[in-house]
Amino acid sequence: MKIIDLLKSGRPTLSFEVFPPKTDAAYEPLLENVRDIAALHPDFMSVTYGAGGGTSTYTVAIADDIQTGFQVPALAHFTCVSSSRATIQKQLEKIKAAGIENVLALRGDIPEGSTWAAAEFRYASDLVEIIREAGDFCIGGACYPEGHPESANSREDILNLKRKVDAGCQFLTTQMFFDNNILYNFLYKIREQGITVPVVAGIMPVTNGKQIARICKLSGTYLPARFKAIVDRFGDNPSAMTQAGIAYATDQIIDLIANGVNGIHVYSMNKPEVARQIQANLSHIVGNQSHSR
């Protein structure tokens, strides 16, 4: 099933992200977690793609397991920053052969030790065009409610996003954010610029205080005072931080759905217990439409 059809259904959708293992030995243990998350029957599951394509083999394999073995639509992440056109086309053939219809087109981060001078592709919009030409894929893309770290300003960032959508991107998934007003302002701005594709809100339940400090340092994500207070108070107590982090994410999601943002994508960090609790907290809000298969 194509994700764009789910997003256009008019009902709230709940999906989860998982990431591949770094080694063969870690594959089977990870698959157990993936299986447990898939057993929740989310609307779809996305599988990330390592920097420089380092875990790309696992990405397709796990996406295939999700679709074929667990009967959940899969969204395969796909980066282009260190790839040639021939490599990209070969990978797309592999994705197509696995029966995966949904691809999230990303530029990706330049691998350590490499330079932009060596990169054949520098923009996700270039990858979107190649995917569109390669077959009947549903193509998603990323967006940054607080602005891409490399954009000079909000206007430039939105113009680049418009190029990506015009190239064939059918829906967008946001970087994590912790203040819903940031997303609402972002949606207003992009709609003004004619970007009308569905936007899926990326939500991260924070279960580790140290983890959020590192992530925000890399991405520049704004932390509201209310969220900082939670991390300061419970960050050294893993059980309490997990409970508080899930509660905060749940509150965000409820507010988003109440204000018409129906697509919710949870960065579950391969933790079935987090995905399970989020879904339980939303059982009557998201409904059972996608959970009765």
Secondary structure as UniProt FT lines:
FT   HELIX           3..7
FT   TURN            8..9
FT   STRAND          13..18
FT   HELIX           24..26
FT   HELIX           27..38
FT   TURN            39..40
FT   STRAND          45..47
FT   HELIX           51..53
FT   TURN            54..55
FT   HELIX           56..64
FT   HELIX           65..69
FT   STRAND          74..79
FT   TURN            81..82
FT   HELIX           85..97
FT   TURN            98..99
FT   STRAND          102..106
FT   TURN            112..113
FT   HELIX           116..118
FT   HELIX           124..134
FT   STRAND          138..143
FT   TURN            145..146
FT   TURN            149..150
FT   HELIX           154..167
FT   STRAND          171..174
FT   HELIX           180..192
FT   TURN            193..194
FT   STRAND          199..203
FT   HELIX           209..219
FT   HELIX           225..234
FT   TURN            235..236
FT   HELIX           238..258
FT   TURN            259..260
FT   STRAND          263..267
FT   TURN            269..270
FT   HELIX           272..281
FT   TURN            282..286
FT   TURN            289..290
//
